[in-house]
Amino acid sequence: MKLTEEIKASINDDSALCWLVTSSLENTQYITKRAISLFAN
């Protein structure tokens, strides 16, 4: 039972990390596009 809890916790950590990385990349792309459009105008 204890092992299952630890596995669940590590899976949750991994998905949180994946979400963090993905959202960081999306935010970076968004900021880059905004900067390009500002410089273009």
C-alpha positions in Angstrom: 0.0 0.0 0.0 2.8 2.4 0.9 4.6 1.6 -2.3 1.5 2.4 -4.4 1.2 5.8 -2.7 4.8 6.6 -3.5 4.3 5.6 -7.1 1.2 7.8 -7.3 3.1 10.7 -5.8 6.0 10.3 -8.3 3.5 10.1 -11.2 1.9 13.3 -10.0 5.2 15.0 -9.7 6.1 14.0 -13.2 2.9 15.3 -14.7 3.3 18.6 -12.8 6.8 18.9 -14.2 5.6 18.1 -17.7 2.9 20.8 -17.3 5.4 23.3 -16.0 7.8 22.7 -18.9 4.9 22.8 -21.5 3.4 26.0 -20.1 6.8 27.6 -20.0 7.4 26.8 -23.7 4.0 28.1 -24.6 4.5 31.3 -22.7 7.9 31.8 -24.3 6.4 31.3 -27.8 3.6 33.8 -26.9 6.0 36.4 -25.6 8.3 36.0 -28.6 5.3 36.4 -31.0 4.2 39.5 -29.1 7.7 41.0 -29.2 8.0 40.3 -32.9 4.6 41.9 -33.6 5.5 44.9 -31.5 8.8 45.4 -33.4 7.1 44.9 -36.7 4.7 47.8 -36.1 
